[in-house]
Amino acid sequence: MGGSEDRRLSYVAAGILLAGAMAGGCGGGGATSAEPAVRHARAEVKRPPPPLSANRGPAGGPPAQPRAPVVFVAADPTDGGIAAVARGVQEAAGAIGWPLQIVDGQANIVGEQAALRAALRLRPGGIILGGVDAAEQQTALREARAQGVPVVGWHAVPTPGPDPGSGLFTNVTSDPAAVARLAADYAIAESDGTAGVAIFTDSEYAIDTYTSDLMASDIASCRRCSVLETFDSPVSTASIGAVSLVAALLERYGKRVSYLLAVNGAFIDGASTALTGAGVRGGQPPFSVAASEGVESEFARVRGDEYQKASIAEPLNLQGWQLIDELNRARAHQPPSGYVAPPKLITQSNVPSGAVFDPPSGYRENYLRIWRR
């Protein structure tokens, strides 16, 4: 988090320059299926999903630690992914017997700073950063360390696992590299290696920049694909901001743009409005792919073939349970679990009926077994 307006403008300008440099690689003519990038993308998209056991959580861990309050600092409670994780945290906190308080970060750095200060005043048994970029909150995290308050993050740094340098006991997320590459591979495979792509990201969040950079790199590996433009815009206003961005994109590139890859489904909300205004029907290109968490609004669009073809979903409720388990390990002076839940490619053929991708793997029972030892 923390990019200035100048940084955003320069980032978009860089995307325009990149478009000029790469636009010649996009255009008519089908790509040969012998092209390695296309063969690889097809293999990845068709790869069977991991077994349910991969979504069960760790094999063991410490029993439940004594009752203590936990604070979940939500960067933006209206964000579908953060809200879904918060529900999982609520469920797990109730199961382990810990009081939970959710504090609103107001979708900006100043609000998150205030929320963390409020959390620390409670002298809690642990703090969870829900979508808060740890790099932007180092003062509060140093204070938490001084108070002996363990902090775990969800999407708080770019990669899963412990990050002592940023003050996190551990960070819970599916591997963003797997998420990014699966989204890009879907566009490459479905376009037969001819995708003209626009990417939507938010440089205020390190994990979003990491994901969008990897998507761009994967698209660039495809000889006849191209990244037409990269847009850097706040996720918090994406459903509004993306409207004008997509309208301008269509004006510049017309039918050359065939896929929209976004780090958050909110960008696709705005894109859908722009596409409707341009007279584009839901099942027509450009097709959208969300390389994000996988929430109800995304699934509804995929199910109805309404401007979105795929979502790379994380098991958000499971990750909520994992956050509580990781705090329990920190409080027990045990190392992090090392568990990383795999993402899943969601298309119309396998879209969940519920609000989130919630694998019936028995993860709740598994965590209860661990805590009740």
Residue pairs with C-beta under 8 A, 6 or more apart in sequence:
1 109
1 112
1 132
1 133
1 135
1 136
1 204
1 205
1 206
2 109
2 133
2 135
2 136
2 204
3 11
3 203
3 204
3 232
7 203
7 232
8 203
8 232
8 233
11 203
11 230
11 232
12 229
12 230
12 231
12 232
14 230
15 199
15 227
15 229
15 230
15 231
15 232
16 229
18 227
18 229
18 230
19 226
19 227
19 228
19 229
19 253
22 220
22 226
22 227
22 228
23 226
23 228
23 256
24 226
25 223
25 224
25 225
25 226
26 194
26 195
26 196
26 224
26 225
26 226
26 228
26 256
27 194
27 224
27 256
29 194
29 224
30 192
30 193
30 194
31 38
31 192
31 193
31 194
31 222
31 223
31 224
32 38
32 193
33 39
33 42
33 192
33 193
35 193
35 222
35 223
35 224
37 188
37 193
37 221
37 222
37 223
37 225
38 188
38 189
38 192
38 193
38 222
40 185
41 184
41 185
41 186
41 188
41 189
41 193
41 222
42 189
44 181
44 182
44 185
44 189
45 182
45 185
45 186
45 189
45 190
45 345
49 342
49 344
49 345
50 342
52 359
52 360
52 361
52 362
53 361
54 341
54 342
54 361
55 315
55 318
55 341
55 342
55 359
55 361
55 363
56 361
56 362
56 363
56 366
57 318
57 321
57 322
57 325
57 337
57 339
57 363
57 366
57 367
57 370
58 325
58 337
58 338
58 339
58 366
58 370
60 370
61 325
61 328
61 329
61 334
61 337
61 370
61 371
62 328
62 329
62 332
62 334
62 370
63 332
63 370
63 371
63 372
63 373
64 96
64 97
64 328
64 371
64 372
65 125
65 328
65 331
65 332
67 97
67 98
67 99
68 98
68 99
68 124
68 125
68 126
68 331
69 98
69 99
69 100
69 101
69 122
69 124
69 125
70 89
70 93
70 98
70 99
70 100
70 101
70 124
70 125
70 126
70 127
70 128
70 324
70 327
71 100
71 101
71 102
71 103
71 119
71 122
71 124
71 126
71 127
71 128
72 86
72 89
72 100
72 101
72 102
72 103
72 127
72 128
72 130
73 103
73 105
73 112
73 115
73 116
73 119
73 127
73 128
73 129
73 130
73 132
74 82
74 83
74 86
74 102
74 103
74 104
74 105
74 115
74 130
74 131
75 82
75 105
75 107
75 112
75 129
75 130
75 131
75 132
75 133
76 82
76 105
76 106
76 107
76 131
76 235
76 236
77 83
77 86
77 102
77 104
78 107
79 107
79 131
79 235
79 236
79 264
79 266
80 265
80 266
80 293
80 295
80 296
80 297
80 298
81 131
81 155
81 264
81 292
81 293
81 294
81 295
81 314
81 316
82 130
82 131
82 154
84 293
84 295
84 316
84 317
84 320
84 355
84 356
85 130
85 154
85 293
85 316
85 317
85 319
85 320
85 323
86 102
86 130
86 320
87 317
87 320
88 316
88 317
88 318
88 319
88 320
88 321
88 323
89 100
89 128
89 130
89 320
89 321
89 323
89 324
90 100
90 102
90 320
91 317
91 320
91 321
91 364
92 320
92 321
92 323
92 324
92 325
92 367
93 99
93 100
93 324
94 100
95 364
95 367
95 368
95 371
96 324
96 328
96 371
98 125
98 324
101 119
101 122
101 124
103 115
103 118
103 119
104 111
104 115
105 111
105 112
105 115
105 130
105 131
105 132
106 112
106 114
106 115
107 236
108 236
109 136
109 137
109 204
112 132
112 136
112 137
113 137
113 139
113 140
116 127
116 132
116 137
116 140
116 144
117 140
119 127
120 127
120 140
120 143
120 144
120 147
120 149
123 147
123 149
124 149
125 149
125 150
125 327
125 331
126 149
126 150
126 151
126 152
126 327
126 330
126 331
127 144
127 149
127 150
127 151
127 152
128 151
128 152
128 153
128 154
128 323
128 327
129 137
129 151
129 152
129 153
129 154
129 156
129 168
130 154
130 155
131 154
131 155
131 156
131 205
132 153
132 156
133 156
133 157
133 204
133 205
133 206
133 207
134 141
134 153
134 156
134 157
134 163
134 166
134 167
134 168
134 171
135 157
135 166
135 206
136 204
138 166
138 167
141 151
141 166
141 167
141 168
142 167
144 150
144 151
144 167
145 167
150 169
150 327
150 330
150 331
151 167
151 168
151 169
152 168
152 169
152 170
152 171
152 172
152 323
152 326
152 327
152 330
153 163
153 168
153 170
153 171
153 172
154 171
154 172
154 173
154 319
154 323
155 171
155 172
155 173
155 205
155 207
156 163
156 166
156 168
156 171
156 207
157 163
157 166
157 168
157 171
157 206
157 207
158 176
158 206
158 207
158 209
158 210
158 211
159 171
159 173
159 175
159 176
159 210
160 170
160 171
160 172
160 173
160 174
160 175
160 340
161 170
161 171
161 336
161 338
161 340
162 168
162 169
162 170
162 171
162 335
162 336
163 170
163 171
169 326
169 327
169 329
169 330
169 336
170 326
170 330
170 336
170 337
172 319
172 322
172 323
172 326
173 207
173 314
173 319
173 340
174 314
174 340
174 341
174 342
174 343
175 340
175 342
175 343
176 207
176 210
176 211
176 214
177 214
178 342
178 343
179 211
179 291
179 292
179 312
179 314
179 343
180 210
180 211
180 212
180 214
180 215
180 218
180 291
181 214
181 215
181 218
182 291
182 312
182 343
182 345
183 215
183 261
183 289
183 290
183 291
183 310
183 312
184 197
184 214
184 215
184 218
184 219
184 261
184 291
185 218
186 289
186 309
186 310
186 345
187 195
187 197
187 219
187 225
187 258
187 259
187 261
187 287
187 289
188 195
188 218
188 219
188 222
188 225
190 287
190 309
191 225
191 258
191 259
193 222
193 223
193 224
193 225
194 224
194 225
194 258
195 219
195 222
195 225
195 226
195 258
195 259
196 225
196 226
196 228
196 253
196 256
196 257
196 258
196 259
197 215
197 219
197 225
197 226
197 227
197 228
197 257
197 258
197 259
197 260
197 261
198 227
198 228
198 229
198 230
198 231
198 246
198 249
198 257
198 259
198 260
198 261
198 286
199 212
199 215
199 216
199 227
199 229
199 230
199 231
199 260
199 261
199 262
200 212
200 230
200 231
200 233
200 238
200 242
200 245
200 260
200 261
200 262
200 263
200 264
200 267
200 271
201 208
201 209
201 211
201 212
201 230
201 231
201 232
201 233
201 262
201 263
202 208
202 209
202 232
202 233
202 234
202 235
202 238
202 263
202 264
203 209
203 232
204 234
204 235
205 235
208 235
208 263
208 264
211 263
211 291
212 230
212 261
212 263
215 261
215 291
216 227
216 230
219 225
219 226
219 227
219 261
220 227
228 249
228 253
228 256
228 257
229 249
229 252
229 253
231 242
231 245
231 249
233 241
233 242
233 245
233 267
234 241
235 263
235 264
235 266
235 267
238 262
238 264
238 266
238 267
238 269
238 270
239 266
239 267
239 269
239 270
239 273
240 270
241 270
242 266
242 267
242 268
242 269
242 270
242 271
242 273
242 274
243 270
243 271
243 273
243 274
243 277
244 274
245 270
245 274
246 260
246 270
246 271
246 274
246 275
247 274
247 277
247 278
249 257
250 257
250 274
250 275
250 278
255 285
257 285
257 286
258 285
258 286
258 287
259 285
259 286
259 287
259 288
259 289
260 267
260 268
260 271
260 286
260 287
260 288
260 289
261 288
261 289
261 291
262 268
262 271
262 288
262 289
262 290
262 291
262 292
263 290
263 291
263 292
264 290
264 292
264 293
265 290
265 292
265 293
265 295
265 297
265 298
265 308
265 311
267 290
268 288
268 290
268 298
268 301
268 307
268 308
269 297
271 286
271 288
271 307
272 282
272 288
272 301
272 306
272 307
272 308
275 286
275 307
280 286
280 307
282 301
282 304
282 305
282 306
282 307
283 305
287 307
287 308
287 309
288 301
288 307
288 308
288 309
289 308
289 309
289 310
289 311
289 312
290 298
290 308
290 310
290 311
290 312
291 312
292 298
292 311
292 312
293 313
293 314
293 316
293 356
294 311
294 312
294 313
294 314
294 316
294 343
294 344
294 346
294 356
294 357
295 316
295 355
295 356
296 354
296 355
296 356
298 308
298 311
298 313
298 346
299 311
299 346
299 351
299 352
299 355
300 306
301 307
301 308
302 308
302 309
302 310
302 311
302 346
302 347
302 348
302 351
303 348
303 351
305 348
309 347
309 348
310 345
310 346
310 347
311 346
312 343
312 344
312 345
312 346
313 343
313 344
313 345
313 346
313 352
313 356
313 357
314 341
314 343
314 357
315 341
315 344
315 356
315 357
315 358
315 359
315 363
316 356
316 357
316 358
317 356
317 358
318 341
318 358
318 359
318 361
318 363
319 341
321 363
321 364
321 367
322 337
322 339
322 341
324 367
325 337
325 367
325 370
325 371
326 336
326 337
328 371
329 335
329 336
329 337
330 336
344 357
344 359
346 352
346 357
352 358
